[in-house]
């Protein structure tokens, strides 16, 4: 990225007198494979392919690529990047709920946010698209800001949106105060699929950013890859944070809180307190807390009467157990396995996949029946082969096992 940055700076200086906004409004597909020091505007559902050698940089504070508002009931614009294609200044899709706008990155392509909003929050690298897909070794990075870094991907006012991370990196921007979100669903629901790659909150001089934040209903499936909270000079960021209704199934991958100079971040935090409950099911994967010199983060921080978590397997606190598991204000954590027990504040035993769990547990603020920590011990468990076990666990999910409760 340093070589690319040097290149666009030099070419930008040479090209200052050639500025003219590039507008595509014929509804067709257009290809850019050379340097453009200006903004590109897509109208009337025109599509843009940025291929090897294509380099677009915004000369000001506007998004480098901007898709204008589209009418209801019609398809939106698409931006497809391949090779070493680069956009400095971000991509903004501004369409209605029914538009099918999309941004897809492949190979070694990069989208970098640039500049900040008047409130000091850095601009997103990708904003408002209904579908975003990240593949191979591509990079999407939020803008750096002296206050709060920009999100790598946010839905803005796009309505329900779908993000698929198959590879590459999705990283929030660095913040002089707080790092930016990796992926933010801060307006409308999200469908997020993670099969590879890295999602990371931005680093902050004070506070690390959140890897994935969900503030509205969503469905999230993770089979591989990693989610990290950003590192902070004082506090590490949370890797995954939800304070809304959502369904999340984890079959693999790594989720780890960010490290902080004083306080570590949590791997998973949910604070739903009303509405339909949040359900997080963990079948496999690795979960670690962030490290802090004063207090480490939680592995799981489950707070609120709408927060439900079920543990069937996985490596819990595999390399960094931190403060362990926190359950508060009528949160609920169900643990399935055998020889499960709590001695003092230490939970030990085997999960259904045969993984050993040994972690501290803090339970407080439980006033409703059937909430808190619940252990479901299964007698005479013979651990099957990994392939058979995986089929069993997928089957449990398919049968709606999340609704099963024992009192």
C-alpha positions as a Markdown table, in Angstrom:
| # | Residue | x | y | z |
|---|---|---|---|---|
| 1 | Unk | 0.0 | 0.0 | 0.0 |
| 2 | Unk | 2.9 | 2.4 | 0.6 |
| 3 | Unk | 4.0 | 2.1 | -3.1 |
| 4 | Unk | 0.5 | 2.7 | -4.3 |
| 5 | Unk | 0.1 | 5.7 | -2.0 |
| 6 | Unk | 3.3 | 7.3 | -3.3 |
| 7 | Unk | 2.2 | 6.7 | -6.9 |
| 8 | Unk | -1.3 | 8.3 | -6.6 |
| 9 | Unk | 0.2 | 11.3 | -4.8 |
| 10 | Unk | 2.7 | 12.0 | -7.6 |
| 11 | Unk | 0.1 | 11.4 | -10.4 |
| 12 | Unk | -2.4 | 13.5 | -8.6 |
| 13 | Unk | -0.1 | 16.5 | -8.6 |
| 14 | Unk | 0.6 | 16.1 | -12.3 |
| 15 | Unk | -3.1 | 15.8 | -13.1 |
| 16 | Unk | -4.6 | 18.6 | -11.1 |
| 17 | Unk | -5.4 | 20.7 | -14.2 |
| 18 | Unk | -7.3 | 17.8 | -15.8 |
| 19 | Unk | -10.1 | 17.5 | -13.3 |
| 20 | Unk | -13.6 | 16.9 | -14.6 |
| 21 | Unk | -16.2 | 14.7 | -12.9 |
| 22 | Unk | -16.8 | 11.5 | -14.9 |
| 23 | Unk | -20.5 | 10.8 | -15.3 |
| 24 | Unk | -21.9 | 7.5 | -16.7 |
| 25 | Unk | -25.7 | 7.8 | -17.1 |
| 26 | Unk | -26.6 | 5.5 | -20.1 |
| 27 | Unk | -27.5 | 2.4 | -18.0 |
| 28 | Unk | -24.6 | 0.4 | -19.5 |
| 29 | Unk | -21.5 | -1.1 | -18.1 |
| 30 | Unk | -18.2 | 0.9 | -18.2 |
| 31 | Unk | -14.6 | -0.1 | -17.6 |
| 32 | Unk | -11.8 | 1.9 | -16.0 |
| 33 | Unk | -8.2 | 0.5 | -16.2 |
| 34 | Unk | -6.2 | 3.8 | -15.9 |
| 35 | Unk | -5.6 | 6.6 | -13.5 |
| 36 | Unk | -8.4 | 9.1 | -12.7 |
| 37 | Unk | -8.0 | 11.9 | -10.3 |
| 38 | Unk | -11.6 | 12.8 | -9.9 |
| 39 | Unk | -15.0 | 11.6 | -8.8 |
| 40 | Unk | -17.0 | 9.1 | -10.8 |
| 41 | Unk | -20.8 | 9.4 | -10.8 |
| 42 | Unk | -23.1 | 6.5 | -11.8 |
| 43 | Unk | -26.7 | 7.5 | -12.9 |
| 44 | Unk | -29.6 | 5.6 | -14.4 |
| 45 | Unk | -28.3 | 2.3 | -13.0 |
| 46 | Unk | -25.0 | 2.3 | -14.9 |
| 47 | Unk | -22.4 | -0.2 | -13.8 |
| 48 | Unk | -18.7 | 0.2 | -13.3 |
| 49 | Unk | -15.9 | -2.3 | -13.7 |
| 50 | Unk | -12.5 | -1.2 | -12.3 |
| 51 | Unk | -9.9 | -3.5 | -13.6 |
| 52 | Unk | -6.1 | -4.1 | -13.3 |
| 53 | Unk | -4.4 | -0.7 | -13.6 |
| 54 | Unk | -7.6 | 1.2 | -12.7 |
| 55 | Unk | -6.9 | 3.8 | -10.0 |
| 56 | Unk | -9.6 | 6.4 | -8.9 |
| 57 | Unk | -8.9 | 9.0 | -6.3 |
| 58 | Unk | -11.2 | 11.7 | -5.1 |
| 59 | Unk | -9.7 | 15.2 | -5.3 |
| 60 | Unk | -11.8 | 16.5 | -2.4 |
| 61 | Unk | -14.1 | 15.3 | 0.4 |
| 62 | Unk | -16.7 | 13.6 | -1.8 |
| 63 | Unk | -16.8 | 9.9 | -2.4 |
| 64 | Unk | -14.6 | 8.8 | -5.2 |
| 65 | Unk | -17.4 | 6.7 | -6.7 |
| 66 | Unk | -21.0 | 7.8 | -6.2 |
| 67 | Unk | -24.2 | 6.1 | -7.4 |
| 68 | Unk | -27.1 | 8.6 | -7.6 |
| 69 | Unk | -30.5 | 7.9 | -6.2 |
| 70 | Unk | -32.5 | 5.3 | -8.1 |
| 71 | Unk | -36.2 | 4.8 | -8.5 |
| 72 | Unk | -38.1 | 2.2 | -6.6 |
| 73 | Unk | -38.6 | -1.2 | -8.2 |
| 74 | Unk | -35.5 | -1.1 | -10.5 |
| 75 | Unk | -32.0 | -2.4 | -10.1 |
| 76 | Unk | -29.2 | -0.2 | -8.8 |
| 77 | Unk | -25.7 | 0.2 | -10.0 |
| 78 | Unk | -22.8 | -2.2 | -9.4 |
| 79 | Unk | -19.1 | -1.7 | -8.8 |
| 80 | Unk | -16.9 | -4.6 | -9.6 |
| 81 | Unk | -13.1 | -4.5 | -8.8 |
| 82 | Unk | -10.4 | -6.9 | -9.9 |
| 83 | Unk | -6.6 | -7.1 | -10.3 |
| 84 | Unk | -4.9 | -4.3 | -8.4 |
| 85 | Unk | -7.8 | -1.9 | -9.0 |
| 86 | Unk | -7.8 | 0.9 | -6.3 |
| 87 | Unk | -10.4 | 3.5 | -5.2 |
| 88 | Unk | -9.2 | 6.1 | -2.7 |
| 89 | Unk | -12.2 | 8.0 | -1.3 |
| 90 | Unk | -14.7 | 5.2 | -1.0 |
| 91 | Unk | -17.8 | 4.1 | -2.8 |
| 92 | Unk | -21.2 | 5.4 | -1.9 |
| 93 | Unk | -24.5 | 3.8 | -3.2 |
| 94 | Unk | -27.4 | 6.1 | -2.7 |
| 95 | Unk | -30.5 | 4.1 | -3.6 |
| 96 | Unk | -33.9 | 3.1 | -2.4 |
| 97 | Unk | -34.8 | -0.1 | -0.5 |
| 98 | Unk | -35.7 | -2.0 | -3.7 |
| 99 | Unk | -32.5 | -1.3 | -5.5 |
| 100 | Unk | -30.0 | -4.1 | -6.0 |
| 101 | Unk | -26.8 | -2.0 | -5.8 |
| 102 | Unk | -23.7 | -4.0 | -5.2 |
| 103 | Unk | -19.9 | -3.7 | -4.6 |
| 104 | Unk | -17.7 | -6.8 | -5.3 |
| 105 | Unk | -13.9 | -6.9 | -4.7 |
| 106 | Unk | -11.5 | -9.6 | -6.0 |
| 107 | Unk | -7.8 | -10.3 | -6.4 |
| 108 | Unk | -5.7 | -7.5 | -4.8 |
| 109 | Unk | -8.1 | -4.7 | -5.2 |
| 110 | Unk | -8.5 | -2.0 | -2.6 |
| 111 | Unk | -11.2 | 0.5 | -1.4 |
| 112 | Unk | -9.9 | 3.1 | 1.0 |
| 113 | Unk | -12.1 | 5.7 | 2.8 |
| 114 | Unk | -10.9 | 9.3 | 2.8 |
| 115 | Unk | -11.8 | 12.3 | 4.9 |
| 116 | Unk | -14.3 | 12.8 | 7.7 |
| 117 | Unk | -17.9 | 14.0 | 8.3 |
| 118 | Unk | -18.4 | 17.3 | 10.1 |
| 119 | Unk | -19.0 | 15.4 | 13.3 |
| 120 | Unk | -15.4 | 14.0 | 13.1 |
| 121 | Unk | -16.4 | 10.5 | 12.2 |
| 122 | Unk | -14.3 | 9.2 | 9.3 |
| 123 | Unk | -16.0 | 8.3 | 6.0 |
| 124 | Unk | -16.8 | 4.7 | 5.3 |
| 125 | Unk | -15.0 | 2.9 | 2.5 |
| 126 | Unk | -18.3 | 1.3 | 1.3 |
| 127 | Unk | -21.6 | 2.8 | 2.2 |
| 128 | Unk | -25.2 | 2.2 | 1.2 |
| 129 | Unk | -24.8 | -0.9 | -1.0 |
| 130 | Unk | -27.4 | -3.6 | -0.7 |
| 131 | Unk | -24.8 | -6.4 | -1.5 |
| 132 | Unk | -21.1 | -6.3 | -0.7 |
| 133 | Unk | -18.7 | -9.2 | -1.4 |
| 134 | Unk | -15.1 | -9.4 | -0.5 |
| 135 | Unk | -12.8 | -12.1 | -2.0 |
| 136 | Unk | -9.2 | -13.2 | -2.4 |
| 137 | Unk | -6.7 | -10.7 | -1.1 |
| 138 | Unk | -8.8 | -7.6 | -1.5 |
| 139 | Unk | -8.9 | -4.8 | 1.1 |
| 140 | Unk | -11.7 | -2.5 | 2.3 |
| 141 | Unk | -10.4 | 0.1 | 4.9 |
| 142 | Unk | -12.3 | 2.9 | 6.6 |
| 143 | Unk | -11.0 | 6.5 | 6.6 |
| 144 | Unk | -8.5 | 7.7 | 9.2 |
| 145 | Unk | -9.9 | 10.5 | 11.5 |
| 146 | Unk | -8.6 | 12.6 | 14.4 |
| 147 | Unk | -11.8 | 11.6 | 16.3 |
| 148 | Unk | -13.5 | 8.4 | 15.3 |
| 149 | Unk | -12.2 | 6.3 | 12.4 |
| 150 | Unk | -14.6 | 5.5 | 9.5 |
| 151 | Unk | -16.3 | 2.1 | 9.1 |
| 152 | Unk | -15.0 | -0.2 | 6.4 |
| 153 | Unk | -18.6 | -1.2 | 5.4 |
| 154 | Unk | -21.8 | 0.4 | 6.5 |
| 155 | Unk | -25.3 | 0.2 | 5.2 |
| 156 | Unk | -26.2 | 3.9 | 5.7 |
| 157 | Unk | -29.8 | 4.3 | 4.6 |
| 158 | Unk | -29.8 | 1.3 | 2.2 |
| 159 | Unk | -32.3 | -0.9 | 4.1 |
| 160 | Unk | -31.6 | -4.6 | 4.6 |
| 161 | Unk | -28.3 | -5.5 | 3.2 |
| 162 | Unk | -26.1 | -8.6 | 2.6 |
| 163 | Unk | -22.4 | -8.8 | 3.2 |
| 164 | Unk | -20.3 | -11.9 | 2.2 |
| 165 | Unk | -16.7 | -12.1 | 3.4 |
| 166 | Unk | -14.9 | -14.9 | 1.6 |
| 167 | Unk | -11.3 | -13.6 | 2.0 |
| 168 | Unk | -9.3 | -10.4 | 2.2 |
| 169 | Unk | -9.4 | -7.8 | 4.9 |
| 170 | Unk | -12.2 | -5.5 | 6.1 |
| 171 | Unk | -10.7 | -3.0 | 8.6 |
| 172 | Unk | -12.1 | 0.1 | 10.3 |
| 173 | Unk | -10.2 | 3.3 | 10.0 |
| 174 | Unk | -7.7 | 4.5 | 12.6 |
| 175 | Unk | -9.1 | 7.0 | 15.1 |
| 176 | Unk | -7.3 | 9.7 | 17.2 |
| 177 | Unk | -10.0 | 8.8 | 19.8 |
| 178 | Unk | -11.7 | 5.6 | 18.7 |
| 179 | Unk | -11.1 | 3.2 | 15.9 |
| 180 | Unk | -13.9 | 2.7 | 13.3 |
| 181 | Unk | -16.2 | -0.3 | 12.8 |
| 182 | Unk | -15.1 | -3.1 | 10.5 |
| 183 | Unk | -18.8 | -3.8 | 9.5 |
| 184 | Unk | -21.6 | -1.7 | 10.8 |
| 185 | Unk | -25.3 | -2.5 | 10.6 |
| 186 | Unk | -26.3 | 0.7 | 12.4 |
| 187 | Unk | -29.5 | 1.6 | 10.5 |
| 188 | Unk | -31.2 | -1.5 | 9.0 |
| 189 | Unk | -30.9 | -5.3 | 9.2 |
| 190 | Unk | -27.9 | -7.2 | 7.9 |
| 191 | Unk | -27.4 | -10.7 | 6.5 |
| 192 | Unk | -23.7 | -11.5 | 7.1 |
| 193 | Unk | -21.9 | -14.6 | 5.9 |
| 194 | Unk | -18.2 | -15.1 | 6.8 |
| 195 | Unk | -16.4 | -18.0 | 5.2 |
| 196 | Unk | -12.9 | -16.6 | 5.3 |
| 197 | Unk | -10.8 | -13.4 | 5.5 |
| 198 | Unk | -10.4 | -11.0 | 8.4 |
| 199 | Unk | -12.8 | -8.4 | 9.8 |
| 200 | Unk | -11.2 | -6.0 | 12.3 |
| 201 | Unk | -12.2 | -2.9 | 14.2 |
| 202 | Unk | -9.8 | 0.0 | 13.6 |
| 203 | Unk | -7.1 | 0.9 | 16.1 |
| 204 | Unk | -7.6 | 3.9 | 18.2 |
| 205 | Unk | -5.2 | 6.1 | 20.2 |
| 206 | Unk | -7.7 | 5.7 | 23.1 |
| 207 | Unk | -10.2 | 3.0 | 22.2 |
| 208 | Unk | -10.1 | 0.2 | 19.7 |
| 209 | Unk | -13.0 | 0.0 | 17.3 |
| 210 | Unk | -15.6 | -2.8 | 17.1 |
| 211 | Unk | -15.1 | -5.6 | 14.5 |
| 212 | Unk | -18.8 | -6.1 | 13.7 |
| 213 | Unk | -21.7 | -4.1 | 15.3 |
| 214 | Unk | -25.3 | -4.9 | 14.8 |
| 215 | Unk | -28.0 | -2.5 | 16.0 |
| 216 | Unk | -31.0 | -4.0 | 14.2 |
| 217 | Unk | -32.3 | -7.4 | 13.4 |
| 218 | Unk | -29.9 | -9.6 | 11.5 |
| 219 | Unk | -28.8 | -13.1 | 10.6 |
| 220 | Unk | -25.1 | -14.0 | 10.8 |
| 221 | Unk | -23.3 | -17.2 | 9.8 |
| 222 | Unk | -19.6 | -17.8 | 10.4 |
| 223 | Unk | -17.8 | -21.0 | 9.2 |
| 224 | Unk | -14.2 | -19.7 | 9.0 |
| 225 | Unk | -12.2 | -16.5 | 9.0 |
| 226 | Unk | -11.6 | -14.1 | 11.9 |
| 227 | Unk | -13.2 | -11.2 | 13.7 |
| 228 | Unk | -11.1 | -8.9 | 15.8 |
| 229 | Unk | -11.7 | -5.9 | 18.0 |
| 230 | Unk | -9.3 | -3.1 | 17.3 |
| 231 | Unk | -6.4 | -2.3 | 19.7 |
| 232 | Unk | -6.5 | 0.9 | 21.8 |
| 233 | Unk | -4.2 | 2.9 | 23.9 |
| 234 | Unk | -6.6 | 2.6 | 26.8 |
| 235 | Unk | -9.3 | 0.0 | 25.9 |
| 236 | Unk | -9.4 | -2.7 | 23.3 |
| 237 | Unk | -12.5 | -3.0 | 21.1 |
| 238 | Unk | -15.1 | -5.6 | 21.1 |
| 239 | Unk | -14.9 | -8.1 | 18.2 |
| 240 | Unk | -18.6 | -8.7 | 17.8 |
| 241 | Unk | -21.2 | -6.5 | 19.5 |
| 242 | Unk | -25.0 | -6.7 | 19.2 |
| 243 | Unk | -27.6 | -4.7 | 21.0 |
| 244 | Unk | -30.5 | -5.8 | 18.8 |
| 245 | Unk | -32.6 | -8.8 | 17.8 |
| 246 | Unk | -30.5 | -11.2 | 15.8 |
| 247 | Unk | -29.6 | -14.8 | 15.0 |
| 248 | Unk | -26.0 | -15.9 | 14.8 |
| 249 | Unk | -24.6 | -19.4 | 14.2 |
| 250 | Unk | -20.9 | -20.0 | 14.5 |
| 251 | Unk | -19.4 | -23.2 | 13.0 |
| 252 | Unk | -15.7 | -22.2 | 12.9 |
| 253 | Unk | -13.2 | -19.3 | 12.7 |
| 254 | Unk | -11.7 | -17.0 | 15.4 |
| 255 | Unk | -13.3 | -14.2 | 17.3 |
| 256 | Unk | -11.0 | -12.2 | 19.6 |
| 257 | Unk | -11.3 | -9.0 | 21.6 |
| 258 | Unk | -8.9 | -6.2 | 21.0 |
| 259 | Unk | -5.9 | -5.5 | 23.3 |
| 260 | Unk | -5.8 | -2.3 | 25.3 |
| 261 | Unk | -3.2 | -0.5 | 27.3 |
| 262 | Unk | -5.3 | -0.8 | 30.4 |
| 263 | Unk | -8.5 | -2.7 | 29.5 |
| 264 | Unk | -9.0 | -5.6 | 27.1 |
| 265 | Unk | -12.0 | -5.9 | 24.7 |
| 266 | Unk | -14.6 | -8.7 | 24.7 |
| 267 | Unk | -14.8 | -11.4 | 22.0 |
| 268 | Unk | -18.7 | -11.3 | 21.9 |
| 269 | Unk | -20.9 | -8.8 | 23.6 |
| 270 | Unk | -24.7 | -8.7 | 23.5 |
| 271 | Unk | -26.8 | -6.2 | 25.4 |
| 272 | Unk | -30.3 | -6.8 | 24.0 |
| 273 | Unk | -32.9 | -5.8 | 26.6 |
| 274 | Unk | -36.2 | -5.8 | 24.8 |
| 275 | Unk | -38.1 | -7.1 | 21.7 |
| 276 | Unk | -37.4 | -10.5 | 20.1 |
| 277 | Unk | -34.4 | -12.2 | 21.8 |
| 278 | Unk | -31.0 | -12.5 | 20.3 |
| 279 | Unk | -29.8 | -16.1 | 19.7 |
| 280 | Unk | -26.1 | -16.9 | 19.4 |
| 281 | Unk | -25.3 | -20.6 | 18.8 |
| 282 | Unk | -21.7 | -21.7 | 19.0 |
| 283 | Unk | -20.9 | -25.1 | 17.5 |
| 284 | Unk | -17.1 | -24.7 | 16.9 |
| 285 | Unk | -14.5 | -22.0 | 16.5 |
| 286 | Unk | -12.0 | -20.2 | 18.8 |
| 287 | Unk | -12.9 | -17.4 | 21.2 |
| 288 | Unk | -10.4 | -15.3 | 23.1 |
| 289 | Unk | -10.6 | -12.2 | 25.2 |
| 290 | Unk | -8.5 | -9.1 | 24.7 |
| 291 | Unk | -5.6 | -8.4 | 27.1 |
| 292 | Unk | -5.3 | -5.3 | 29.3 |
| 293 | Unk | -2.7 | -4.4 | 31.8 |
| 294 | Unk | -5.4 | -3.6 | 34.5 |
| 295 | Unk | -8.4 | -5.8 | 33.4 |
| 296 | Unk | -8.7 | -8.3 | 30.6 |
| 297 | Unk | -11.8 | -8.5 | 28.5 |
| 298 | Unk | -14.6 | -11.0 | 28.6 |
| 299 | Unk | -14.8 | -14.0 | 26.3 |
| 300 | Unk | -18.6 | -13.6 | 26.3 |
| 301 | Unk | -20.5 | -10.7 | 27.8 |
| 302 | Unk | -24.2 | -11.6 | 27.8 |
| 303 | Unk | -26.4 | -8.9 | 29.2 |
| 304 | Unk | -30.1 | -8.3 | 29.1 |
| 305 | Unk | -33.3 | -10.5 | 29.2 |
| 306 | Unk | -33.2 | -10.7 | 25.4 |
| 307 | Unk | -29.6 | -12.1 | 25.2 |
| 308 | Unk | -29.4 | -15.9 | 24.7 |
| 309 | Unk | -26.3 | -17.9 | 24.0 |
| 310 | Unk | -26.0 | -21.7 | 23.5 |
| 311 | Unk | -22.6 | -23.4 | 23.6 |
| 312 | Unk | -22.3 | -26.8 | 21.9 |
| 313 | Unk | -18.6 | -26.7 | 21.1 |
| 314 | Unk | -15.6 | -24.6 | 20.4 |
| 315 | Unk | -12.3 | -23.6 | 22.0 |
| 316 | Unk | -13.4 | -21.1 | 24.7 |
| 317 | Unk | -10.5 | -19.0 | 25.9 |
| 318 | Unk | -8.1 | -21.1 | 24.0 |
| 319 | Unk | -5.2 | -18.6 | 24.1 |
| 320 | Unk | -6.6 | -15.8 | 26.2 |
| 321 | Unk | -9.4 | -16.6 | 28.7 |
| 322 | Unk | -9.4 | -13.1 | 30.1 |
| 323 | Unk | -12.1 | -12.5 | 32.7 |
| 324 | Unk | -14.1 | -15.4 | 31.4 |
| 325 | Unk | -17.9 | -15.3 | 30.8 |
| 326 | Unk | -20.2 | -12.6 | 32.2 |
| 327 | Unk | -24.0 | -13.0 | 32.5 |
| 328 | Unk | -25.9 | -10.0 | 33.8 |
| 329 | Unk | -29.4 | -8.5 | 33.9 |
| 330 | Unk | -31.2 | -11.7 | 33.1 |
| 331 | Unk | -28.9 | -12.8 | 30.3 |
| 332 | Unk | -28.9 | -16.5 | 29.5 |
| 333 | Unk | -26.1 | -18.9 | 28.6 |
| 334 | Unk | -26.9 | -22.6 | 28.0 |
| 335 | Unk | -23.9 | -25.0 | 28.0 |
| 336 | Unk | -24.3 | -28.6 | 26.5 |
| 337 | Unk | -21.9 | -31.4 | 27.2 |
| 338 | Unk | -20.9 | -33.7 | 30.0 |
| 339 | Unk | -19.1 | -33.5 | 33.3 |
| 340 | Unk | -20.1 | -29.8 | 33.3 |
| 341 | Unk | -20.0 | -28.2 | 36.7 |
| 342 | Unk | -19.4 | -24.9 | 38.5 |
| 343 | Unk | -17.1 | -24.8 | 41.5 |
| 344 | Unk | -17.1 | -21.3 | 43.0 |
| 345 | Unk | -16.9 | -19.2 | 39.9 |
| 346 | Unk | -15.1 | -21.7 | 37.7 |
| 347 | Unk | -16.9 | -23.6 | 34.9 |
| 348 | Unk | -15.3 | -26.8 | 33.8 |
| 349 | Unk | -16.3 | -29.8 | 31.7 |
| 350 | Unk | -16.6 | -31.1 | 28.2 |
| 351 | Unk | -18.7 | -29.5 | 25.4 |
| 352 | Unk | -20.6 | -31.7 | 23.0 |
| 353 | Unk | -17.8 | -31.6 | 20.4 |
| 354 | Unk | -15.4 | -33.0 | 23.0 |
| 355 | Unk | -13.7 | -29.7 | 23.7 |
| 356 | Unk | -12.6 | -29.0 | 27.3 |
| 357 | Unk | -13.9 | -25.8 | 28.8 |
| 358 | Unk | -12.4 | -24.2 | 31.9 |
| 359 | Unk | -13.2 | -20.6 | 32.4 |
| 360 | Unk | -14.4 | -18.1 | 35.1 |
| 361 | Unk | -18.1 | -17.3 | 35.2 |
| 362 | Unk | -19.7 | -14.2 | 36.7 |
| 363 | Unk | -23.5 | -14.3 | 37.1 |
| 364 | Unk | -25.4 | -11.3 | 38.5 |
| 365 | Unk | -28.7 | -9.4 | 38.2 |
| 366 | Unk | -30.8 | -12.5 | 37.6 |
| 367 | Unk | -34.4 | -11.9 | 38.7 |
| 368 | Unk | -36.4 | -13.9 | 36.1 |
| 369 | Unk | -36.8 | -17.7 | 36.3 |
| 370 | Unk | -34.8 | -19.8 | 33.8 |
| 371 | Unk | -32.2 | -17.1 | 33.2 |
| 372 | Unk | -28.5 | -17.0 | 34.0 |
| 373 | Unk | -26.2 | -20.0 | 33.5 |
| 374 | Unk | -27.7 | -23.4 | 32.7 |
| 375 | Unk | -25.8 | -26.7 | 32.3 |
| 376 | Unk | -27.2 | -29.6 | 30.3 |
| 377 | Unk | -25.2 | -32.7 | 31.1 |
| 378 | Unk | -25.5 | -35.7 | 28.7 |
| 379 | Unk | -24.6 | -39.1 | 30.2 |
| 380 | Unk | -22.6 | -41.8 | 28.4 |
| 381 | Unk | -21.4 | -39.5 | 25.6 |
| 382 | Unk | -19.1 | -41.2 | 23.1 |
| 383 | Unk | -17.5 | -38.5 | 20.9 |
| 384 | Unk | -18.0 | -39.4 | 17.2 |
| 385 | Unk | -15.6 | -38.8 | 14.4 |
| 386 | Unk | -15.2 | -35.1 | 13.6 |
| 387 | Unk | -17.1 | -35.4 | 10.3 |
| 388 | Unk | -20.0 | -37.2 | 11.9 |
| 389 | Unk | -20.1 | -34.7 | 14.8 |
| 390 | Unk | -20.2 | -31.8 | 12.3 |
| 391 | Unk | -23.2 | -33.3 | 10.6 |
| 392 | Unk | -24.9 | -33.8 | 14.0 |
| 393 | Unk | -24.4 | -30.2 | 15.0 |
| 394 | Unk | -25.6 | -28.9 | 11.6 |
| 395 | Unk | -28.6 | -31.1 | 12.1 |
| 396 | Unk | -29.3 | -29.6 | 15.5 |
| 397 | Unk | -29.3 | -26.2 | 13.9 |
| 398 | Unk | -31.5 | -27.3 | 11.1 |
| 399 | Unk | -34.1 | -28.7 | 13.5 |
| 400 | Unk | -34.4 | -25.5 | 15.3 |
| 401 | Unk | -32.6 | -26.8 | 18.4 |
| 402 | Unk | -32.2 | -23.2 | 19.6 |
| 403 | Unk | -35.8 | -23.2 | 20.7 |
| 404 | Unk | -35.3 | -26.3 | 22.9 |
| 405 | Unk | -35.3 | -25.4 | 26.6 |
| 406 | Unk | -35.0 | -27.4 | 29.8 |
| 407 | Unk | -36.0 | -26.0 | 33.2 |
